């Protein structure tokens, strides 16, 4: 009986899912979100501008940066 030598197909090497800029944007988004939550910390008045307006805007901006980092090619 003769054996057939079939060449083994090499699969192309798979790299990272995202590029370098995507990972940088993700890191930036994590830093911005953490900074937004840090703005909410404190013992002062609960209805302070920083806690009810500024901090949520900063957190949402961090999530938006993360969303952009995921979708950017």
ZADO-1210 file (C-alpha; in nm, 4 decimals, padded with zeros to 6 digits):
<atoms>
<atom x="00.0000" y="00.0000" z="00.0000" code="UNK" pos="1"/>
<atom x="00.1188" y="00.3416" z="-00.0834" code="UNK" pos="2"/>
<atom x="00.0912" y="00.6212" z="00.1661" code="UNK" pos="3"/>
<atom x="-00.0159" y="00.9604" z="00.0533" code="UNK" pos="4"/>
<atom x="00.1904" y="01.2359" z="00.1999" code="UNK" pos="5"/>
<atom x="-00.0366" y="01.5303" z="00.2430" code="UNK" pos="6"/>
<atom x="00.1343" y="01.8474" z="00.3510" code="UNK" pos="7"/>
<atom x="00.0248" y="01.9805" z="00.6853" code="UNK" pos="8"/>
<atom x="-00.1328" y="02.3201" z="00.6464" code="UNK" pos="9"/>
<atom x="00.0180" y="02.5716" z="00.8799" code="UNK" pos="10"/>
<atom x="-00.2298" y="02.8121" z="01.0255" code="UNK" pos="11"/>
<atom x="-00.1242" y="03.1737" z="01.0116" code="UNK" pos="12"/>
<atom x="-00.0044" y="03.3122" z="01.3384" code="UNK" pos="13"/>
<atom x="-00.2748" y="03.4962" z="01.5196" code="UNK" pos="14"/>
<atom x="-00.1721" y="03.8270" z="01.6667" code="UNK" pos="15"/>
<atom x="-00.3448" y="04.0451" z="01.9175" code="UNK" pos="16"/>
<atom x="-00.7074" y="04.1298" z="01.8625" code="UNK" pos="17"/>
<atom x="-00.6471" y="04.5030" z="01.8912" code="UNK" pos="18"/>
<atom x="-00.3629" y="04.7271" z="01.7868" code="UNK" pos="19"/>
<atom x="-00.1293" y="04.9262" z="02.0069" code="UNK" pos="20"/>
<atom x="-00.3433" y="05.2408" z="01.9882" code="UNK" pos="21"/>
<atom x="-00.6541" y="05.0482" z="02.0916" code="UNK" pos="22"/>
<atom x="-00.4860" y="04.9231" z="02.4067" code="UNK" pos="23"/>
<atom x="-00.3637" y="05.2734" z="02.4867" code="UNK" pos="24"/>
<atom x="-00.7159" y="05.4097" z="02.4491" code="UNK" pos="25"/>
<atom x="-00.8511" y="05.1324" z="02.6716" code="UNK" pos="26"/>
<atom x="-00.5945" y="05.2160" z="02.9387" code="UNK" pos="27"/>
<atom x="-00.6845" y="05.5840" z="02.9086" code="UNK" pos="28"/>
<atom x="-01.0539" y="05.5014" z="02.9449" code="UNK" pos="29"/>
<atom x="-00.9890" y="05.2991" z="03.2613" code="UNK" pos="30"/>
<atom x="-00.7898" y="05.5873" z="03.4081" code="UNK" pos="31"/>
<atom x="-01.0648" y="05.8395" z="03.3236" code="UNK" pos="32"/>
<atom x="-01.3376" y="05.6191" z="03.4767" code="UNK" pos="33"/>
<atom x="-01.1361" y="05.5675" z="03.7957" code="UNK" pos="34"/>
<atom x="-01.0725" y="05.9432" z="03.8150" code="UNK" pos="35"/>
<atom x="-01.4475" y="06.0045" z="03.7772" code="UNK" pos="36"/>
<atom x="-01.5252" y="05.7713" z="04.0652" code="UNK" pos="37"/>
<atom x="-01.2556" y="05.9380" z="04.2738" code="UNK" pos="38"/>
<atom x="-01.4322" y="06.2691" z="04.2174" code="UNK" pos="39"/>
<atom x="-01.7414" y="06.1204" z="04.3828" code="UNK" pos="40"/>
<atom x="-01.5539" y="06.0365" z="04.7033" code="UNK" pos="41"/>
<atom x="-01.5669" y="06.2747" z="04.9973" code="UNK" pos="42"/>
<atom x="-01.7278" y="06.3707" z="05.3253" code="UNK" pos="43"/>
<atom x="-01.8548" y="06.7078" z="05.2138" code="UNK" pos="44"/>
<atom x="-02.2046" y="06.7983" z="05.0981" code="UNK" pos="45"/>
<atom x="-02.3666" y="06.5227" z="04.8923" code="UNK" pos="46"/>
<atom x="-02.5271" y="06.7755" z="04.6573" code="UNK" pos="47"/>
<atom x="-02.2007" y="06.9386" z="04.5609" code="UNK" pos="48"/>
<atom x="-02.1514" y="07.0240" z="04.1899" code="UNK" pos="49"/>
<atom x="-01.8452" y="06.8025" z="04.1670" code="UNK" pos="50"/>
<atom x="-02.0337" y="06.4936" z="04.2861" code="UNK" pos="51"/>
<atom x="-02.3640" y="06.5215" z="04.1017" code="UNK" pos="52"/>
<atom x="-02.2591" y="06.6852" z="03.7742" code="UNK" pos="53"/>
<atom x="-01.8868" y="06.6722" z="03.7045" code="UNK" pos="54"/>
<atom x="-01.8069" y="06.3178" z="03.8207" code="UNK" pos="55"/>
<atom x="-02.0844" y="06.1448" z="03.6215" code="UNK" pos="56"/>
<atom x="-01.9824" y="06.3360" z="03.3076" code="UNK" pos="57"/>
<atom x="-01.6204" y="06.2264" z="03.3539" code="UNK" pos="58"/>
<atom x="-01.7265" y="05.8629" z="03.4074" code="UNK" pos="59"/>
<atom x="-01.9466" y="05.8667" z="03.0955" code="UNK" pos="60"/>
<atom x="-01.6609" y="06.0210" z="02.8975" code="UNK" pos="61"/>
<atom x="-01.4368" y="05.7354" z="03.0138" code="UNK" pos="62"/>
<atom x="-01.6909" y="05.4779" z="02.8977" code="UNK" pos="63"/>
<atom x="-01.7204" y="05.6601" z="02.5634" code="UNK" pos="64"/>
<atom x="-01.3423" y="05.6445" z="02.5177" code="UNK" pos="65"/>
<atom x="-01.3539" y="05.2708" z="02.5914" code="UNK" pos="66"/>
<atom x="-01.6328" y="05.2241" z="02.3364" code="UNK" pos="67"/>
<atom x="-01.4283" y="05.4099" z="02.0755" code="UNK" pos="68"/>
<atom x="-01.1210" y="05.2016" z="02.1610" code="UNK" pos="69"/>
<atom x="-01.3129" y="04.8808" z="02.0947" code="UNK" pos="70"/>
<atom x="-01.4649" y="04.9930" z="01.7652" code="UNK" pos="71"/>
<atom x="-01.1591" y="05.1683" z="01.6168" code="UNK" pos="72"/>
<atom x="-00.9806" y="04.9698" z="01.3488" code="UNK" pos="73"/>
</atoms>
